[in-house]
């Protein structure tokens, strides 16, 4: 199975691309979903987070209080790194288990991990190929304004706080530009999918 990392900045149309790839038969893991699973009630991850940060990070029902935990680590690099050191290995292990299950079911398939901060975290190095979704900067600003009901200044500020699109694009094996209409994007996704499919067969037979 070909293991693919898919990433892209805020409001570039990543979710739309992921949905198209799912329709084409790719097996997709949402990194945000995995991050929630590893701190579910009763999980090893949640126990470790509580041991590190105290019972105060729990809701009355025993689930993680993300707002409270966020307030503790916000602006504190050392605490953020401690949290990452607990969660990242668990997230990677869970994703690897899911990938193995996909591979058993579909050896020549394409397994995709969809993660917004893949380049920033260095997690992209685990994959055979990297796909970066991008669009023209003015379109990104307009989409973010529309989606989150923000002013232009607010949208630009949020975008500026992230790694620039150009930096992410430098790490890509395949680029998908969503600047044009849905049909053009769909054609590009299909083109990339066909290349990934050919690579998947190659990787499977080499393995």
Backbone as CSV, one residue per row, in Angstrom:
resi,resn,N_x,N_y,N_z,CA_x,CA_y,CA_z,C_x,C_y,C_z
1,UNK,0.838,-1.210,0.000,0.000,0.000,0.000,0.865,1.248,0.000
2,UNK,0.453,2.228,-0.792,1.159,3.504,-0.828,0.661,4.373,0.323
3,UNK,1.606,4.891,1.115,1.248,5.740,2.259,1.471,7.197,1.887
4,UNK,0.402,7.956,1.918,0.434,9.340,1.418,0.049,10.302,2.532
5,UNK,0.821,11.369,2.651,0.459,12.451,3.561,-0.173,13.568,2.763
6,UNK,-1.313,14.069,3.229,-1.998,15.156,2.519,-2.140,16.340,3.460
7,UNK,-1.722,17.505,3.000,-1.782,18.681,3.859,-2.088,19.928,3.041
8,UNK,-2.259,21.030,3.737,-2.565,22.305,3.084,-2.938,23.315,4.149
9,UNK,-2.819,24.572,3.819,-3.102,25.634,4.792,-4.607,25.813,4.998
10,UNK,-4.950,26.718,5.888,-6.343,27.013,6.208,-7.078,27.554,4.970
11,UNK,-8.317,27.083,4.760,-9.231,27.606,3.727,-8.693,27.496,2.291
12,UNK,-7.973,26.405,2.020,-7.489,26.211,0.639,-8.296,25.138,-0.101
13,UNK,-9.291,24.541,0.574,-10.117,23.527,-0.090,-9.654,22.099,0.152
14,UNK,-8.921,21.897,1.238,-8.380,20.565,1.558,-9.490,19.540,1.770
15,UNK,-10.531,19.913,2.489,-11.636,18.970,2.772,-12.314,18.512,1.489
16,UNK,-12.473,19.441,0.550,-13.090,19.112,-0.741,-12.234,18.074,-1.478
17,UNK,-10.927,18.281,-1.484,-9.993,17.350,-2.144,-10.049,15.982,-1.464
18,UNK,-10.057,15.979,-0.145,-10.116,14.711,0.611,-11.386,13.943,0.250
19,UNK,-12.509,14.640,0.176,-13.780,13.981,-0.173,-13.733,13.371,-1.573
20,UNK,-13.114,14.081,-2.515,-12.972,13.559,-3.875,-12.101,12.285,-3.881
21,UNK,-11.013,12.313,-3.112,-10.121,11.147,-3.052,-10.815,9.949,-2.400
22,UNK,-11.664,10.221,-1.409,-12.448,9.138,-0.783,-13.380,8.514,-1.812
23,UNK,-14.041,9.377,-2.585,-14.962,8.890,-3.636,-14.233,8.010,-4.649
24,UNK,-12.948,8.299,-4.887,-12.141,7.528,-5.832,-11.618,6.222,-5.226
25,UNK,-11.887,6.034,-3.930,-11.524,4.762,-3.295,-10.314,4.801,-2.378
26,UNK,-9.769,5.992,-2.130,-8.637,6.092,-1.196,-9.124,5.871,0.238
27,UNK,-8.246,5.335,1.063,-8.552,5.112,2.489,-7.977,6.298,3.263
28,UNK,-8.851,7.087,3.884,-8.401,8.343,4.493,-8.502,8.306,6.013
29,UNK,-7.431,8.751,6.663,-7.412,8.921,8.117,-7.348,10.417,8.395
30,UNK,-8.272,10.901,9.201,-8.298,12.311,9.596,-7.474,12.453,10.875
31,UNK,-6.359,13.199,10.800,-5.460,13.331,11.955,-6.161,13.955,13.167
32,UNK,-7.093,14.886,12.913,-7.833,15.504,14.031,-8.672,14.461,14.765
33,UNK,-9.283,13.563,13.984,-10.096,12.491,14.567,-9.218,11.562,15.408
34,UNK,-8.037,11.214,14.890,-7.111,10.352,15.637,-6.708,11.032,16.938
35,UNK,-6.443,12.339,16.870,-6.034,13.087,18.068,-7.128,13.054,19.136
36,UNK,-8.399,13.032,18.688,-9.513,12.934,19.662,-9.596,11.511,20.241
37,UNK,-9.385,10.520,19.374,-9.486,9.113,19.813,-8.464,8.771,20.892
38,UNK,-7.225,9.298,20.746,-6.169,8.895,21.704,-6.349,9.515,23.088
39,UNK,-7.289,10.476,23.222,-7.582,11.025,24.560,-9.048,10.781,24.939
40,UNK,-9.641,9.744,24.351,-11.029,9.393,24.711,-11.072,8.929,26.163
41,UNK,-12.270,8.963,26.750,-12.434,8.526,28.153,-11.928,7.089,28.302
42,UNK,-11.091,6.882,29.327,-10.568,5.539,29.602,-9.312,5.188,28.819
43,UNK,-8.867,6.091,27.928,-7.698,5.777,27.097,-6.393,6.012,27.856
44,UNK,-5.362,5.343,27.353,-4.004,5.504,27.899,-3.570,6.970,27.764
45,UNK,-3.904,7.576,26.615,-3.522,8.962,26.364,-4.102,9.919,27.389
46,UNK,-5.380,9.744,27.700,-6.032,10.636,28.670,-5.410,10.464,30.057
47,UNK,-5.119,9.208,30.431,-4.486,8.959,31.740,-3.142,9.683,31.841
48,UNK,-2.384,9.624,30.756,-1.057,10.275,30.757,-1.171,11.800,30.811
49,UNK,-2.161,12.338,30.113,-2.367,13.801,30.122,-2.746,14.254,31.536
50,UNK,-3.625,13.494,32.194,-4.053,13.834,33.565,-2.874,13.714,34.537
51,UNK,-2.056,12.665,34.355,-0.884,12.481,35.223,0.079,13.668,35.086
52,UNK,0.158,14.225,33.886,1.090,15.332,33.620,0.516,16.685,34.027
53,UNK,-0.773,16.912,33.736,-1.357,18.254,33.912,-2.401,18.362,35.030
54,UNK,-2.742,17.233,35.649,-3.661,17.276,36.789,-5.123,17.056,36.420
55,UNK,-5.921,16.734,37.449,-7.350,16.428,37.268,-8.145,17.630,36.740
56,UNK,-7.568,18.816,36.857,-8.252,20.043,36.414,-8.522,20.085,34.921
57,UNK,-7.857,19.207,34.141,-8.085,19.217,32.680,-9.265,18.324,32.287
58,UNK,-9.985,17.797,33.294,-11.126,16.923,32.997,-12.456,17.656,33.162
59,UNK,-13.422,17.287,32.334,-14.805,17.747,32.473,-15.443,16.916,33.596
60,UNK,-16.605,17.342,34.115,-17.273,16.547,35.155,-17.569,15.103,34.727
61,UNK,-17.776,14.875,33.414,-18.085,13.509,32.946,-16.833,12.654,32.707
62,UNK,-15.653,13.226,33.020,-14.415,12.448,32.878,-13.729,12.594,31.542
63,UNK,-14.344,13.371,30.618,-13.705,13.580,29.313,-12.741,14.773,29.400
64,UNK,-11.896,14.903,28.394,-10.887,15.967,28.394,-11.538,17.326,28.163
65,UNK,-11.172,18.293,28.997,-11.622,19.676,28.812,-10.582,20.368,27.931
66,UNK,-10.849,20.384,26.629,-9.862,20.917,25.667,-9.593,22.404,25.887
67,UNK,-10.619,23.135,26.282,-10.450,24.580,26.493,-9.484,24.822,27.646
68,UNK,-9.676,24.079,28.730,-8.813,24.246,29.914,-7.374,23.829,29.609
69,UNK,-7.233,22.690,28.908,-5.894,22.225,28.545,-5.228,23.240,27.607
70,UNK,-6.015,23.757,26.665,-5.502,24.769,25.736,-4.988,26.002,26.462
71,UNK,-5.727,26.416,27.517,-5.328,27.593,28.293,-4.014,27.340,29.032
72,UNK,-3.804,26.089,29.482,-2.572,25.739,30.214,-1.357,25.789,29.283
73,UNK,-1.516,25.240,28.072,-0.344,25.143,27.183,-0.156,26.372,26.296
74,UNK,-1.196,27.219,26.203,-1.100,28.389,25.330,0.021,29.310,25.821
75,UNK,0.936,29.619,24.942,2.014,30.542,25.318,3.087,29.925,26.195
76,UNK,2.989,28.614,26.462,4.015,27.944,27.274,4.627,26.811,26.439
77,UNK,5.747,27.132,25.815,6.375,26.199,24.863,6.726,24.867,25.525
78,UNK,7.244,24.945,26.739,7.680,23.723,27.434,6.497,22.787,27.697
79,UNK,5.372,23.350,28.153,4.178,22.519,28.418,3.605,21.950,27.125
80,UNK,3.647,22.772,26.060,3.157,22.309,24.753,3.994,21.117,24.274
81,UNK,5.302,21.243,24.459,6.201,20.158,24.041,5.968,18.895,24.880
82,UNK,5.660,19.083,26.161,5.381,17.915,27.022,4.106,17.215,26.561
83,UNK,3.101,18.013,26.194,1.847,17.432,25.704,2.092,16.683,24.384
84,UNK,2.848,17.301,23.484,3.155,16.661,22.206,3.931,15.361,22.397
85,UNK,4.834,15.369,23.365,5.641,14.169,23.637,4.756,13.014,24.121
86,UNK,3.649,13.339,24.770,2.694,12.299,25.217,1.847,11.836,24.029
87,UNK,1.293,12.799,23.287,0.272,12.470,22.290,0.803,12.019,20.931
88,UNK,1.890,12.619,20.451,2.366,12.285,19.103,2.659,10.804,18.896
89,UNK,3.395,10.148,19.820,3.642,8.712,19.609,2.351,7.893,19.569
90,UNK,1.361,8.285,20.379,0.077,7.557,20.405,-0.691,7.773,19.107
91,UNK,-0.651,9.005,18.598,-1.334,9.328,17.334,-0.696,8.536,16.191
92,UNK,0.630,8.533,16.147,1.345,7.817,15.076,1.071,6.322,15.156
93,UNK,1.077,5.779,16.371,0.820,4.339,16.541,-0.593,3.981,16.056
94,UNK,-1.576,4.812,16.428,-2.965,4.578,16.017,-3.104,4.651,14.497
95,UNK,-2.473,5.666,13.898,-2.536,5.809,12.434,-1.872,4.621,11.744
96,UNK,-0.725,4.166,12.284,-0.028,3.018,11.692,-0.884,1.749,11.764
97,UNK,-1.593,1.586,12.881,-2.495,0.415,13.024,-3.624,0.484,11.992
98,UNK,-4.181,1.694,11.798,-5.257,1.873,10.820,-4.747,1.603,9.399
99,UNK,-3.527,2.080,9.119,-2.916,1.844,7.803,-2.723,0.348,7.549
100,UNK,-2.260,-0.370,8.582,-2.052,-1.828,8.429,-3.370,-2.535,8.132
101,UNK,-4.428,-2.094,8.798,-5.762,-2.685,8.561,-6.215,-2.410,7.125
102,UNK,-5.987,-1.173,6.650,-6.325,-0.837,5.256,-5.544,-1.726,4.298
103,UNK,-4.258,-1.922,4.617,-3.373,-2.671,3.721,-3.794,-4.130,3.603
104,UNK,-4.231,-4.698,4.719,-4.701,-6.096,4.697,-5.935,-6.224,3.797
105,UNK,-6.777,-5.221,3.877,-8.039,-5.229,3.127,-7.811,-4.898,1.641
106,UNK,-6.811,-4.047,1.362,-6.614,-3.533,0.001,-5.109,-3.305,-0.238
107,UNK,-4.339,-4.385,-0.487,-2.880,-4.266,-0.576,-2.368,-3.264,-1.602
108,UNK,-3.090,-3.101,-2.717,-2.644,-2.150,-3.740,-3.314,-0.786,-3.589
109,UNK,-3.916,-0.548,-2.444,-4.663,0.695,-2.225,-3.777,1.882,-1.902
110,UNK,-4.438,2.997,-1.667,-3.759,4.242,-1.294,-4.280,4.644,0.087
111,UNK,-3.393,4.701,1.055,-3.753,5.135,2.413,-3.307,6.574,2.605
112,UNK,-4.231,7.430,2.984,-3.920,8.863,3.114,-4.146,9.326,4.549
113,UNK,-3.160,10.037,5.111,-3.367,10.733,6.379,-3.523,12.218,6.058
114,UNK,-4.671,12.766,6.449,-5.002,14.171,6.212,-4.673,14.944,7.489
115,UNK,-3.619,15.776,7.432,-3.190,16.505,8.628,-2.735,17.911,8.268
116,UNK,-3.292,18.901,8.948,-2.997,20.301,8.629,-1.548,20.680,8.953
117,UNK,-0.993,20.124,10.036,0.334,20.566,10.494,1.432,19.533,10.233
118,UNK,1.259,18.753,9.196,2.188,17.664,8.871,3.616,18.161,8.600
119,UNK,3.755,19.259,7.877,5.086,19.785,7.549,5.714,20.372,8.812
120,UNK,4.913,21.178,9.541,5.411,21.854,10.746,5.923,20.856,11.785
121,UNK,5.218,19.733,11.934,5.580,18.753,12.978,6.698,17.809,12.539
122,UNK,7.005,17.822,11.232,7.998,16.874,10.710,7.397,15.513,10.399
123,UNK,6.087,15.370,10.641,5.409,14.088,10.439,5.367,13.636,8.995
124,UNK,5.584,14.576,8.075,5.527,14.250,6.640,6.592,13.229,6.234
125,UNK,7.658,13.130,7.020,8.777,12.233,6.662,8.391,10.760,6.727
126,UNK,7.263,10.446,7.354,6.822,9.042,7.496,6.192,8.490,6.220
127,UNK,5.902,9.350,5.253,5.088,8.925,4.116,5.900,8.695,2.841
128,UNK,5.338,7.854,1.965,5.983,7.591,0.668,5.900,8.830,-0.231
129,UNK,4.752,9.493,-0.196,4.528,10.674,-1.042,3.725,11.722,-0.264
130,UNK,3.948,12.988,-0.624,3.232,14.106,0.014,2.426,14.862,-1.039
131,UNK,1.156,15.095,-0.732,0.276,15.915,-1.584,-0.019,17.206,-0.822
132,UNK,0.209,18.334,-1.467,-0.107,19.626,-0.838,-1.212,20.307,-1.650
133,UNK,-2.286,20.648,-0.947,-3.421,21.371,-1.555,-3.158,22.861,-1.340
134,UNK,-3.360,23.659,-2.385,-3.086,25.089,-2.265,-4.038,25.868,-3.175
135,UNK,-4.036,27.183,-3.015,-4.786,28.051,-3.926,-4.138,29.427,-3.921
136,UNK,-4.577,30.291,-4.811,-4.002,31.636,-4.868,-4.309,32.389,-3.574
137,UNK,-3.362,33.194,-3.068,-3.543,33.868,-1.769,-4.829,34.675,-1.645
138,UNK,-5.210,35.413,-2.707,-6.427,36.244,-2.591,-7.676,35.375,-2.457
139,UNK,-7.651,34.187,-3.067,-8.796,33.269,-2.961,-8.852,32.677,-1.553
140,UNK,-7.683,32.359,-1.011,-7.618,31.837,0.369,-8.228,32.843,1.351
141,UNK,-7.869,34.116,1.217,-8.408,35.169,2.103,-9.927,35.256,1.959
142,UNK,-10.408,35.275,0.721,-11.860,35.383,0.487,-12.615,34.181,1.061
143,UNK,-12.068,32.982,0.868,-12.725,31.774,1.395,-12.783,31.799,2.913
144,UNK,-11.694,32.234,3.536,-11.657,32.269,5.001,-12.619,33.322,5.551
145,UNK,-12.687,34.462,4.895,-13.631,35.517,5.307,-15.065,34.981,5.260
146,UNK,-15.371,34.299,4.138,-16.733,33.796,3.925,-17.055,32.669,4.913
147,UNK,-16.105,31.737,5.062,-16.361,30.555,5.888,-16.484,30.892,7.377
148,UNK,-15.594,31.762,7.869,-15.551,32.047,9.313,-16.140,33.406,9.674
149,UNK,-16.774,34.075,8.681,-17.384,35.399,8.898,-16.382,36.376,9.523
150,UNK,-15.229,36.489,8.879,-14.167,37.360,9.389,-14.009,38.584,8.494
151,UNK,-13.417,39.642,9.051,-13.044,40.795,8.224,-11.783,40.406,7.454
152,UNK,-11.440,41.188,6.440,-10.227,40.900,5.666,-8.996,40.914,6.582
153,UNK,-8.929,41.891,7.463,-7.763,42.011,8.363,-7.645,40.774,9.264
154,UNK,-8.791,40.316,9.786,-8.780,39.122,10.663,-8.334,37.882,9.890
155,UNK,-8.855,37.745,8.672,-8.493,36.582,7.846,-7.007,36.602,7.512
156,UNK,-6.507,37.777,7.139,-5.080,37.895,6.796,-4.191,37.611,8.001
157,UNK,-4.662,38.030,9.168,-3.901,37.793,10.409,-3.806,36.281,10.701
158,UNK,-4.912,35.577,10.542,-4.918,34.121,10.777,-3.991,33.396,9.805
159,UNK,-4.039,33.813,8.553,-3.200,33.178,7.529,-1.718,33.458,7.815
160,UNK,-1.431,34.705,8.226,-0.037,35.099,8.501,0.556,34.337,9.688
161,UNK,-0.321,33.856,10.584,0.153,33.124,11.775,0.588,31.700,11.434
162,UNK,0.287,31.247,10.207,0.621,29.873,9.811,1.852,29.849,8.905
163,UNK,2.381,28.630,8.700,3.466,28.464,7.741,2.973,28.904,6.357
164,UNK,3.762,29.677,5.617,3.322,30.126,4.287,3.046,28.945,3.352
165,UNK,2.064,29.125,2.474,1.727,28.071,1.514,2.956,27.650,0.696
166,UNK,3.776,28.640,0.294,4.944,28.346,-0.549,5.890,27.364,0.146
167,UNK,6.023,27.519,1.464,6.909,26.633,2.232,6.385,25.199,2.204
168,UNK,5.070,25.043,2.399,4.466,23.703,2.352,4.630,23.100,0.954
169,UNK,4.419,23.931,-0.050,4.473,23.456,-1.437,5.855,22.919,-1.801
170,UNK,6.897,23.432,-1.150,8.262,22.970,-1.440,8.472,21.511,-1.053
171,UNK,7.640,21.009,-0.123,7.784,19.623,0.348,6.932,18.636,-0.462
172,UNK,6.187,19.147,-1.438,5.192,18.306,-2.126,5.799,17.453,-3.235
173,UNK,5.293,16.219,-3.336,5.536,15.394,-4.521,4.464,15.699,-5.561
174,UNK,3.262,16.035,-5.070,2.141,16.386,-5.957,1.444,17.613,-5.395
175,UNK,1.093,18.539,-6.285,0.371,19.749,-5.889,-1.027,19.713,-6.484
176,UNK,-2.017,20.121,-5.675,-3.390,20.236,-6.185,-3.851,21.672,-5.942
177,UNK,-4.035,22.399,-7.048,-4.453,23.801,-6.986,-5.983,23.854,-7.070
178,UNK,-6.604,24.455,-6.056,-8.073,24.532,-6.019,-8.580,25.940,-6.369
179,UNK,-7.721,26.759,-6.986,-8.083,28.166,-7.253,-9.239,28.314,-8.231
180,UNK,-9.335,27.375,-9.179,-10.372,27.499,-10.213,-11.685,26.858,-9.748
181,UNK,-12.549,26.496,-10.685,-13.851,25.940,-10.324,-13.740,24.470,-9.890
182,UNK,-14.849,23.930,-9.401,-14.887,22.547,-8.899,-14.439,21.540,-9.960
183,UNK,-14.855,21.783,-11.200,-14.558,20.829,-12.279,-13.057,20.742,-12.539
184,UNK,-12.394,21.888,-12.558,-10.941,21.927,-12.788,-10.213,21.233,-11.645
185,UNK,-10.663,21.489,-10.422,-10.065,20.833,-9.253,-10.255,19.324,-9.338
186,UNK,-11.459,18.917,-9.718,-11.772,17.486,-9.815,-10.856,16.792,-10.831
187,UNK,-10.623,17.464,-11.962,-9.743,16.903,-13.003,-8.326,16.720,-12.469
188,UNK,-7.845,17.728,-11.711,-6.480,17.654,-11.150,-6.399,16.548,-10.095
189,UNK,-7.439,16.415,-9.270,-7.459,15.349,-8.249,-7.405,13.983,-8.943
190,UNK,-8.161,13.825,-9.999,-8.179,12.552,-10.740,-6.801,12.244,-11.333
191,UNK,-6.163,13.273,-11.852,-4.818,13.137,-12.433,-3.821,12.646,-11.361
192,UNK,-3.862,13.294,-10.195,-2.963,12.917,-9.092,-3.301,11.511,-8.599
193,UNK,-4.596,11.212,-8.488,-5.028,9.886,-8.036,-4.467,8.799,-8.958
194,UNK,-4.551,9.020,-10.260,-4.068,8.004,-11.206,-2.564,7.781,-11.061
195,UNK,-1.823,8.851,-10.793,-0.370,8.726,-10.586,-0.090,7.967,-9.278
196,UNK,-0.854,8.279,-8.245,-0.680,7.584,-6.957,-1.032,6.099,-7.102
197,UNK,-2.069,5.819,-7.861,-2.518,4.431,-8.073,-1.412,3.625,-8.765
198,UNK,-0.794,4.229,-9.785,0.299,3.556,-10.499,1.481,3.308,-9.551
199,UNK,1.780,4.297,-8.715,2.869,4.149,-7.733,2.546,3.070,-6.713
200,UNK,1.283,3.002,-6.314,0.851,2.015,-5.316,1.089,0.600,-5.834
201,UNK,0.747,0.370,-7.098,0.969,-0.964,-7.687,2.461,-1.281,-7.718
202,UNK,3.248,-0.262,-8.064,4.706,-0.418,-8.150,5.284,-0.761,-6.770
203,UNK,4.888,0.017,-5.743,5.382,-0.198,-4.379,4.993,-1.580,-3.877
204,UNK,3.752,-1.993,-4.189,3.252,-3.291,-3.728,4.075,-4.420,-4.340
205,UNK,4.358,-4.335,-5.631,5.086,-5.427,-6.296,6.560,-5.416,-5.913
206,UNK,7.098,-4.223,-5.632,8.490,-4.167,-5.175,8.620,-4.781,-3.787
207,UNK,7.579,-4.506,-2.964,7.594,-5.022,-1.590,7.475,-6.522,-1.594
